[in-house]
Amino acid sequence: MHKQGTVAMNGGFGLGGPSSAFGVRGVTKRIGAVCRQLPAHGDRLLDVGCGDGAHTVELAEGYVRVDAIDIEPEGLDALSARVAGTRLENRVGVHKMSVDALAFDANTFDRVTAFEVIEHLDDLEGALTEIHRVLRPGGALSLTASNRWFPFETHGVLWGGRRRSALTAPFLPWVRPLHERMSDARSFTSQELGRLLRGCGLRVRAIDYLMPPFDRRPETLRTVSDRLEGTPLRVFGAAMVLTAVKPGL
């Protein structure tokens, strides 16, 4: 049901954009959120489900070495082309690899990032266990994932053999049995995700929420969405942002 190591597509709700699955504002909002939770700098970074590398290159400046993985060759080719001939070319390694079988030594990375990836993984616990293994003690996993309390399924609705607009089934994520039948991606509450991470040996450090970026919507709607992120209503945001730490020194 769920694809491994790929970037989520926001099909059916108009949240995406031409530069990546999330659009320019979507990438900027996600990068800003994880950096507020923990500054982006260190020795080594692993970006899981990197897609075309829109997030990877934004984070790469803060790290000595970056490894980016995905299972889709089109995205990896796009990332390779993005860094070719730039100062990042020799600092960013691009690998066709699944997150549940990482070809890296234990205790390698200061940070692992995964932007809208975990809701698509077949073996989520196996993937988190692998991430825990390759993180150094004190290293952090920062991720974004679909928030169950957002009233629309941002990946679109599977209905009658077709993928339809999320607007055809409002509040679908709130009804788990229907959501499992009509979506090919998971969504999480903060409690569910926290339990999963703790079960794999990671300690939650920070949780926040992001409203949709609405790249292709009127500016007024984007302004309202941004302002809601500063209110208690942000818990109904489309994406959850979470950073968890591997205990250690």
TORKOL-4160 file (C-alpha; in steps of 0.2 Angstrom, whole numbers, padded with zeros to 4 digits, m for minus):
249
<pt num="1" X="0000" Y="0000" Z="0000"/>
<pt num="2" X="0013" Y="0013" Z="0005"/>
<pt num="3" X="0029" Y="0016" Z="m0006"/>
<pt num="4" X="0046" Y="0016" Z="0003"/>
<pt num="5" X="0057" Y="0031" Z="0003"/>
<pt num="6" X="0048" Y="0043" Z="m0009"/>
<pt num="7" X="0042" Y="0061" Z="m0006"/>
<pt num="8" X="0023" Y="0063" Z="m0004"/>
<pt num="9" X="0013" Y="0071" Z="m0018"/>
<pt num="10" X="m0001" Y="0083" Z="m0012"/>
<pt num="11" X="m0012" Y="0077" Z="m0026"/>
<pt num="12" X="m0030" Y="0082" Z="m0027"/>
<pt num="13" X="m0029" Y="0098" Z="m0015"/>
<pt num="14" X="m0019" Y="0110" Z="m0025"/>
<pt num="15" X="m0005" Y="0112" Z="m0012"/>
<pt num="16" X="0010" Y="0107" Z="m0023"/>
<pt num="17" X="0020" Y="0117" Z="m0035"/>
<pt num="18" X="0032" Y="0116" Z="m0050"/>
<pt num="19" X="0049" Y="0115" Z="m0040"/>
<pt num="20" X="0045" Y="0101" Z="m0029"/>
<pt num="21" X="0030" Y="0091" Z="m0022"/>
<pt num="22" X="0027" Y="0105" Z="m0010"/>
<pt num="23" X="0029" Y="0121" Z="m0019"/>
<pt num="24" X="0042" Y="0135" Z="m0015"/>
<pt num="25" X="0032" Y="0141" Z="0000"/>
<pt num="26" X="0029" Y="0123" Z="0006"/>
<pt num="27" X="0048" Y="0119" Z="0006"/>
<pt num="28" X="0052" Y="0136" Z="0014"/>
<pt num="29" X="0039" Y="0133" Z="0028"/>
<pt num="30" X="0046" Y="0115" Z="0032"/>
<pt num="31" X="0064" Y="0120" Z="0032"/>
<pt num="32" X="0060" Y="0135" Z="0043"/>
<pt num="33" X="0050" Y="0124" Z="0055"/>
<pt num="34" X="0063" Y="0110" Z="0058"/>
<pt num="35" X="0077" Y="0124" Z="0060"/>
<pt num="36" X="0067" Y="0132" Z="0073"/>
<pt num="37" X="0066" Y="0116" Z="0082"/>
<pt num="38" X="0085" Y="0113" Z="0080"/>
<pt num="39" X="0097" Y="0123" Z="0071"/>
<pt num="40" X="0103" Y="0115" Z="0055"/>
<pt num="41" X="0122" Y="0113" Z="0057"/>
<pt num="42" X="0134" Y="0099" Z="0060"/>
<pt num="43" X="0145" Y="0086" Z="0052"/>
<pt num="44" X="0134" Y="0074" Z="0043"/>
<pt num="45" X="0116" Y="0075" Z="0037"/>
<pt num="46" X="0105" Y="0061" Z="0029"/>
<pt num="47" X="0090" Y="0067" Z="0020"/>
<pt num="48" X="0077" Y="0052" Z="0018"/>
<pt num="49" X="0065" Y="0052" Z="0003"/>
<pt num="50" X="0074" Y="0067" Z="m0005"/>
<pt num="51" X="0064" Y="0068" Z="m0021"/>
<pt num="52" X="0071" Y="0082" Z="m0032"/>
<pt num="53" X="0082" Y="0088" Z="m0018"/>
<pt num="54" X="0073" Y="0105" Z="m0014"/>
<pt num="55" X="0074" Y="0102" Z="0004"/>
<pt num="56" X="0092" Y="0094" Z="0003"/>
<pt num="57" X="0100" Y="0109" Z="m0005"/>
<pt num="58" X="0092" Y="0121" Z="0008"/>
<pt num="59" X="0099" Y="0111" Z="0022"/>
<pt num="60" X="0116" Y="0107" Z="0015"/>
<pt num="61" X="0125" Y="0123" Z="0018"/>
<pt num="62" X="0125" Y="0119" Z="0037"/>
<pt num="63" X="0133" Y="0102" Z="0035"/>
<pt num="64" X="0151" Y="0096" Z="0030"/>
<pt num="65" X="0143" Y="0081" Z="0021"/>
<pt num="66" X="0126" Y="0077" Z="0016"/>
<pt num="67" X="0119" Y="0060" Z="0009"/>
<pt num="68" X="0102" Y="0060" Z="0001"/>
<pt num="69" X="0092" Y="0044" Z="m0003"/>
<pt num="70" X="0077" Y="0039" Z="m0012"/>
<pt num="71" X="0070" Y="0025" Z="m0022"/>
<pt num="72" X="0064" Y="0035" Z="m0037"/>
<pt num="73" X="0078" Y="0038" Z="m0050"/>
<pt num="74" X="0069" Y="0053" Z="m0058"/>
<pt num="75" X="0071" Y="0063" Z="m0042"/>
<pt num="76" X="0089" Y="0057" Z="m0039"/>
<pt num="77" X="0093" Y="0063" Z="m0057"/>
<pt num="78" X="0085" Y="0080" Z="m0053"/>
<pt num="79" X="0095" Y="0082" Z="m0037"/>
<pt num="80" X="0111" Y="0077" Z="m0046"/>
<pt num="81" X="0108" Y="0090" Z="m0059"/>
<pt num="82" X="0103" Y="0103" Z="m0046"/>
<pt num="83" X="0120" Y="0101" Z="m0037"/>
<pt num="84" X="0131" Y="0098" Z="m0053"/>
<pt num="85" X="0144" Y="0112" Z="m0055"/>
<pt num="86" X="0140" Y="0120" Z="m0039"/>
<pt num="87" X="0149" Y="0121" Z="m0022"/>
<pt num="88" X="0138" Y="0107" Z="m0016"/>
<pt num="89" X="0143" Y="0095" Z="m0029"/>
<pt num="90" X="0157" Y="0087" Z="m0019"/>
<pt num="91" X="0147" Y="0088" Z="m0003"/>
<pt num="92" X="0131" Y="0080" Z="m0007"/>
<pt num="93" X="0130" Y="0061" Z="m0010"/>
<pt num="94" X="0115" Y="0055" Z="m0020"/>
<pt num="95" X="0110" Y="0037" Z="m0017"/>
<pt num="96" X="0096" Y="0025" Z="m0023"/>
<pt num="97" X="0092" Y="0017" Z="m0007"/>
<pt num="98" X="0077" Y="0012" Z="0004"/>
<pt num="99" X="0076" Y="0019" Z="0022"/>
<pt num="100" X="0073" Y="0002" Z="0029"/>
<pt num="101" X="0089" Y="m0005" Z="0023"/>
<pt num="102" X="0102" Y="0009" Z="0025"/>
<pt num="103" X="0119" Y="0006" Z="0019"/>
<pt num="104" X="0128" Y="0017" Z="0032"/>
<pt num="105" X="0137" Y="0012" Z="0047"/>
<pt num="106" X="0129" Y="0014" Z="0065"/>
<pt num="107" X="0132" Y="0031" Z="0073"/>
<pt num="108" X="0136" Y="0040" Z="0057"/>
<pt num="109" X="0124" Y="0055" Z="0056"/>
<pt num="110" X="0121" Y="0071" Z="0067"/>
<pt num="111" X="0104" Y="0073" Z="0059"/>
<pt num="112" X="0092" Y="0064" Z="0048"/>
<pt num="113" X="0077" Y="0073" Z="0039"/>
<pt num="114" X="0062" Y="0065" Z="0031"/>
<pt num="115" X="0049" Y="0077" Z="0024"/>
<pt num="116" X="0032" Y="0070" Z="0021"/>
<pt num="117" X="0040" Y="0052" Z="0019"/>
<pt num="118" X="0035" Y="0041" Z="0034"/>
<pt num="119" X="0016" Y="0041" Z="0029"/>
<pt num="120" X="0021" Y="0031" Z="0013"/>
<pt num="121" X="0032" Y="0018" Z="0021"/>
<pt num="122" X="0027" Y="m0001" Z="0021"/>
<pt num="123" X="0039" Y="m0005" Z="0035"/>
<pt num="124" X="0038" Y="0011" Z="0046"/>
<pt num="125" X="0045" Y="0003" Z="0062"/>
<pt num="126" X="0059" Y="m0005" Z="0052"/>
<pt num="127" X="0063" Y="0012" Z="0044"/>
<pt num="128" X="0063" Y="0021" Z="0061"/>
<pt num="129" X="0074" Y="0007" Z="0069"/>
<pt num="130" X="0086" Y="0010" Z="0054"/>
<pt num="131" X="0086" Y="0029" Z="0057"/>
<pt num="132" X="0090" Y="0026" Z="0076"/>
<pt num="133" X="0104" Y="0015" Z="0071"/>
<pt num="134" X="0113" Y="0027" Z="0060"/>
<pt num="135" X="0111" Y="0042" Z="0071"/>
<pt num="136" X="0125" Y="0046" Z="0082"/>
<pt num="137" X="0121" Y="0047" Z="0101"/>
<pt num="138" X="0113" Y="0064" Z="0104"/>
<pt num="139" X="0109" Y="0065" Z="0085"/>
<pt num="140" X="0091" Y="0070" Z="0079"/>
<pt num="141" X="0078" Y="0065" Z="0067"/>
<pt num="142" X="0067" Y="0079" Z="0060"/>
<pt num="143" X="0052" Y="0075" Z="0050"/>
<pt num="144" X="0036" Y="0082" Z="0043"/>
<pt num="145" X="0020" Y="0071" Z="0041"/>
<pt num="146" X="0002" Y="0072" Z="0038"/>
<pt num="147" X="m0008" Y="0077" Z="0053"/>
<pt num="148" X="m0024" Y="0067" Z="0056"/>
<pt num="149" X="m0033" Y="0082" Z="0063"/>
<pt num="150" X="m0032" Y="0092" Z="0046"/>
<pt num="151" X="m0049" Y="0089" Z="0039"/>
<pt num="152" X="m0044" Y="0085" Z="0021"/>
<pt num="153" X="m0034" Y="0071" Z="0014"/>
<pt num="154" X="m0020" Y="0081" Z="0006"/>
<pt num="155" X="m0015" Y="0066" Z="m0005"/>
<pt num="156" X="m0032" Y="0065" Z="m0013"/>
<pt num="157" X="m0046" Y="0053" Z="m0011"/>
<pt num="158" X="m0047" Y="0035" Z="m0019"/>
<pt num="159" X="m0065" Y="0033" Z="m0024"/>
<pt num="160" X="m0072" Y="0023" Z="m0038"/>
<pt num="161" X="m0055" Y="0018" Z="m0045"/>
<pt num="162" X="m0050" Y="0036" Z="m0047"/>
<pt num="163" X="m0040" Y="0048" Z="m0037"/>
<pt num="164" X="m0051" Y="0063" Z="m0033"/>
<pt num="165" X="m0050" Y="0080" Z="m0025"/>
<pt num="166" X="m0049" Y="0080" Z="m0006"/>
<pt num="167" X="m0064" Y="0092" Z="m0006"/>
<pt num="168" X="m0075" Y="0077" Z="m0011"/>
<pt num="169" X="m0073" Y="0069" Z="0006"/>
<pt num="170" X="m0071" Y="0082" Z="0020"/>
<pt num="171" X="m0066" Y="0076" Z="0037"/>
<pt num="172" X="m0060" Y="0059" Z="0029"/>
<pt num="173" X="m0044" Y="0058" Z="0040"/>
<pt num="174" X="m0055" Y="0060" Z="0056"/>
<pt num="175" X="m0064" Y="0043" Z="0052"/>
<pt num="176" X="m0050" Y="0030" Z="0052"/>
<pt num="177" X="m0059" Y="0015" Z="0044"/>
<pt num="178" X="m0064" Y="0026" Z="0029"/>
<pt num="179" X="m0047" Y="0034" Z="0028"/>
<pt num="180" X="m0038" Y="0018" Z="0027"/>
<pt num="181" X="m0049" Y="0012" Z="0013"/>
<pt num="182" X="m0049" Y="0028" Z="0003"/>
<pt num="183" X="m0031" Y="0034" Z="0005"/>
<pt num="184" X="m0015" Y="0027" Z="0000"/>
<pt num="185" X="m0005" Y="0037" Z="0014"/>
<pt num="186" X="m0006" Y="0037" Z="0033"/>
<pt num="187" X="m0009" Y="0051" Z="0044"/>
<pt num="188" X="m0004" Y="0053" Z="0062"/>
<pt num="189" X="m0009" Y="0061" Z="0078"/>
<pt num="190" X="0005" Y="0068" Z="0089"/>
<pt num="191" X="0002" Y="0055" Z="0102"/>
<pt num="192" X="0003" Y="0041" Z="0089"/>
<pt num="193" X="0019" Y="0047" Z="0081"/>
<pt num="194" X="0027" Y="0050" Z="0098"/>
<pt num="195" X="0023" Y="0032" Z="0103"/>
<pt num="196" X="0031" Y="0025" Z="0087"/>
<pt num="197" X="0047" Y="0035" Z="0090"/>
<pt num="198" X="0048" Y="0031" Z="0108"/>
<pt num="199" X="0046" Y="0013" Z="0103"/>
<pt num="200" X="0061" Y="0014" Z="0092"/>
<pt num="201" X="0072" Y="0022" Z="0105"/>
<pt num="202" X="0070" Y="0040" Z="0100"/>
<pt num="203" X="0065" Y="0054" Z="0113"/>
<pt num="204" X="0053" Y="0068" Z="0106"/>
<pt num="205" X="0060" Y="0085" Z="0108"/>
<pt num="206" X="0048" Y="0097" Z="0099"/>
<pt num="207" X="0031" Y="0096" Z="0090"/>
<pt num="208" X="0023" Y="0109" Z="0079"/>
<pt num="209" X="0010" Y="0111" Z="0065"/>
<pt num="210" X="0010" Y="0119" Z="0048"/>
<pt num="211" X="m0005" Y="0126" Z="0039"/>
<pt num="212" X="m0006" Y="0123" Z="0020"/>
<pt num="213" X="0006" Y="0134" Z="0010"/>
<pt num="214" X="m0007" Y="0138" Z="m0003"/>
<pt num="215" X="0006" Y="0142" Z="m0017"/>
<pt num="216" X="m0007" Y="0143" Z="m0030"/>
<pt num="217" X="m0021" Y="0151" Z="m0021"/>
<pt num="218" X="m0025" Y="0170" Z="m0018"/>
<pt num="219" X="m0013" Y="0179" Z="m0007"/>
<pt num="220" X="m0027" Y="0183" Z="0006"/>
<pt num="221" X="m0029" Y="0164" Z="0009"/>
<pt num="222" X="m0010" Y="0162" Z="0011"/>
<pt num="223" X="m0010" Y="0176" Z="0023"/>
<pt num="224" X="m0024" Y="0169" Z="0034"/>
<pt num="225" X="m0016" Y="0152" Z="0033"/>
<pt num="226" X="0001" Y="0159" Z="0040"/>
<pt num="227" X="m0008" Y="0169" Z="0054"/>
<pt num="228" X="m0017" Y="0153" Z="0060"/>
<pt num="229" X="0000" Y="0145" Z="0063"/>
<pt num="230" X="0002" Y="0158" Z="0077"/>
<pt num="231" X="m0014" Y="0152" Z="0086"/>
<pt num="232" X="m0021" Y="0137" Z="0095"/>
<pt num="233" X="m0029" Y="0132" Z="0079"/>
<pt num="234" X="m0013" Y="0127" Z="0072"/>
<pt num="235" X="m0016" Y="0109" Z="0079"/>
<pt num="236" X="m0027" Y="0107" Z="0064"/>
<pt num="237" X="m0013" Y="0111" Z="0052"/>
<pt num="238" X="m0010" Y="0100" Z="0036"/>
<pt num="239" X="0007" Y="0094" Z="0042"/>
<pt num="240" X="0015" Y="0090" Z="0059"/>
<pt num="241" X="0033" Y="0095" Z="0062"/>
<pt num="242" X="0043" Y="0084" Z="0074"/>
<pt num="243" X="0061" Y="0082" Z="0080"/>
<pt num="244" X="0066" Y="0068" Z="0091"/>
<pt num="245" X="0083" Y="0064" Z="0098"/>
<pt num="246" X="0093" Y="0048" Z="0100"/>
<pt num="247" X="0098" Y="0048" Z="0119"/>
<pt num="248" X="0117" Y="0048" Z="0122"/>
<pt num="249" X="0131" Y="0060" Z="0126"/>
